[in-house]
Amino acid sequence: MRSVIVSHPDFDGIWPFAADHFHELWMREGPVEFIRLGPDDRRPVGEILSAPGTVTRLIGLGLPLTTACAGKLVQLEEAAFSQGYSDRFTDAVELLRKAGVRIYEHTSEGFWGESVAEFGLALTLCALRRIPQTYCQMLTGHEVWDYSPPGGIGQPGARGHQFGDESRFTSGTVEGKRVRMVGLGNIGSRYAGFARALGADVSAWDPVACEPAFHRTGARRVWRIEDLLDDAEIFAPMMPLVEKTRGVVTAAHIERLPKGCLVVLVTRAGICDMEAIRRRVLADEISLAADVFDVEPLPLDDPLLGRRNVVHTPHNAGRTRDANMRWAEALASQFKRGN
């Protein structure tokens, strides 16, 4: 068996730890050739490999695969090819398949879903307790340490000792909160499970999620988005952005959210009417915890930045080192064990 991994910096730019982890995994099974190309090397796989006709197991990452390449890989038994985001090897891959080569493809499950869901929980906790805001306030003054109520006299519902939350918006603990979700897939189901484990009441709408997803997370299934809105304290739309989900959360849905509701965005902003979210956030009617936006990067003068009712991060929820490792492991696990 001859095992080869070929990786281009274009792939490393998206998954910077994955190729090396592939190498580590295969080295545990036996000899493996690892070829890391230079940034200007645009040769296809078949021109890079020495004696391509002797390769039996191959991973190509971020480099072209042509039909001419496929014709040279006469002893290839199994392979995987990835550009990092989308793979465009249809003709060459089909030729290999017709020759009996097992081609392994990556699913969307099992790697960055955990990273994004945990990040969503972290954003939720930060928004509920205003952690980023108080951190920044501590850098510039001592006002944040002043727990005195207005006028120095304790008043019901006013600021008190060691109280730093913003009571106009959903705040405090996840426990007991009404979490309402759109989407219970790879990311949403994990987030729902976290919220349930912390004691939240979770309901979700997802017309394609299987029933076990609801049983596993403990989320209550509703059959209309409208049934989620009127009592939501935390509203978390967590669907992928595809043609059918674009704008699935409409302006009318956003308008129905109760005052003070926290909206959590960690998948794609395009699933929501962001104009409606912006209007209500800027009017101090709802709060926002977001890793994704309608404009990226956000302009430095964007009015969402730095608000008391907004927690924001720069679309970096998914690609942890752990996600890189799981990405490689999920693909490598499909191959037969090496000799």
Helices and strands as residue ranges (DSSP letters): E 3-7, H 9-12, H 18-27, E 33-36, H 45-48, G 52-54, E 57-61, H 67-72, E 78-82, H 90-98, E 102-103, H 112-129, H 131-140, G 143-145, G 150-152, E 178-182, H 188-197, E 201-205, H 211-217, E 220-221, G 225-228, E 234-237, H 251-256, E 262-265, G 269-271, H 274-282, E 287-290, E 310-312, H 321-332
